[in-house]
């Protein structure tokens, strides 16, 4: 995995890339074939995104 992400621009770029990844996963899911596993994966991705947002928020408030 990559190293620490410092700087507001890098953090925003990271979040933008992760959101794009989530959207790509959503677009790739066939609603007729999707099951609980796909929903669980989306939830995991969103949980990871929320965790990073909170980390970045904390680092911004320390500046």
ABEGO torsion letter per residue (X at the ends): XBBBBBEAAAAAAAAAAAAAAAAAAAAABBAAABBAAAAAAAAAAAAAAAAAAAAAAAAAAAX
